[in-house]
Amino acid sequence: MGETFKGRREGPYRWQRSGRAKKHLQISPAKNHLIRGVILAFEIFSLSACSSRTGPPDTRYVPAGDLLDIVKDFQRLAKEDTYRFPIPKDVTGINIMKATLVRLNDYERKNPNQFSDIVQFNKALALERLREYDQAAALYRKVAETDGRLAAEAAKNAEILDQFLRIFDKVIPTDDPFKYIAGLDEKVAAWNQLMQKYQGTQYAFLARVEEERVDRAKVAFVEANRYRLKEGNQLTIVGYSQLVTKHQQSKNIYRFLLDFGDFYMVLANEYASQYDPEGLVFDIKVLDQFVKSALKLYTEVGQVDGIVEKIEAQGKIEAARGFLEKLTRLNR
């Protein structure tokens, strides 16, 4: 009797639970599709949110907002000898002098009248390294008019740059090539005097940069006017020889060597144009001397690793060899 009663109560009870569960779990296909869509959209949103998370930016590439951050690396790199070495780059690969000017201008715009003497002094320092001596001198004078700690040094720097500007402003006669060369020689002597006067300071290598530029301009002038000068070709060769000897420590020495080699190739091409390589007057030894002189200079540059001129020199070597081979065959 008890077993029958138990069966009656247990059987319907279990059936009712199972039936209710089925009723609650029965969902229409439309609702099932909607729920799956919501879940899928949530998963996509979660994945996109996770993928968009990035680590903190490299502090080297964060825009400088503090004046100390702007000038600390600049002050260190500004001491580099710009005669011997190119102007340094910052971590982004930009000329440190140009980058510092942009950053200082931005700081000055966002923080007007704050540390004006420091901002202007460092701007002047960057400008003089970029050879903008007039702008640098003007900023130094502004700093000199203040009562800050940089006033005395700024006044001294402005006076030195005034000497630079006087050399620049010196007029050179252009009516006679020999007078023009003599005028360039006077400027070279003036820059050399400043180098000696300010030996051991940054103005010594700045003066040497200007002396080098005048020396290069003098060679370019002789090369451009060699037909007007007696023994113009020989004078140009002597000028290039003096240039590469005097400025062996310059950052531009490899450029000068390539230019010297190019001039020998100009002479070789002119000789091949003046005399028919297939004719009897053409002397292959003369051409060979010009080309081999150029090859010697190109090879000197092409053997140096880590310089941008190396690839250019290698190309010039192949071109010179091909030129010599072609004319040698024509002359046979």
URZIUR-V477454 format. One line per field, one symbol per residue. ss: DSSP state (H for helix, E for strand, C for the rest). phi: phi as a letter, one per 20 degrees, with the letter a starting at -180 (. if undefined). psi: psi as a letter, one per 30 degrees, with the letter a starting at -180 (. if undefined). A space follows every 50 residues. Layout:
ss: ???
phi: ???
psi: ???
This chain:
ss: CHHHHHHHHHHHHHHHHHHHHHHHHCCCHHHHHHHHHHHHHHHHHHHHHH HCCCCCCCHHHCCCCCHHHHHHHHHHHCCCCCCCCCCCECCCCCEHHHHH HHHHHHHHHHCCCCCHHHHHHHHHHHHHHCCCHHHHHHHHHHHHCCCCCC HHHHHHHHHHHHHHHHHHHCCCCCCCHHHHHHHHHHHHHHHHHHHHHCCC CHHHHHHHHHHHHHHHHHHHHHHHCCCCCCCHHHHHHHHHHHHHHHCCCC CCHHHHHHHHHHHHHHHHHHHHHHCCCCCCCCCHHHHHHHHHHHHHHHHH HHCCCCCCHHHHHHHHHHHHHHHHHHHHHHHC
phi: .fffffffffffffffffffgfffefcfgfffffffffffffffffffff fefcffffffdfgfddffffefffffffeffffecfffdefenegfffff fffffffffecfmdlffffffffffffffemeffffffffffffeedefe ffffffffffffffffffffedfdecfffffffffffgffffffgffdgn dfffffffgfffffgfffffffffdffedflfffffffffffffffdfef feffffffffffffffffffffffcffeeeffdffffgfffffffffffg ffeeendfffffffffffffffffffffffef
psi: eeeeeeeeeeeeeeeeeeeeeeeffjkleeeeeeeeeeeeeeeeeeeeee ffkllklkffgkkkfkeeeefeeeeefffkjfeeklkllaffgkkeeeee eeeeeeeeefikgkheeeeeeeeeeeeffggieeeeeeeeeeefflglff eeeeeeeeeefeeeeeeefkkkkgfkeeeeeeeeeeeeeeeeeeeeehkf lffefeeeeeeeeeeeeeeeeeefgfffkkheeeeeeeeeeeefeehffl fgeeeeeeeeeeeeeeeeeeefeekkfflffkjfeeeeeeeeeeeeeeee effklgkffeeeeeeeeeeeeeeeeefeeef.
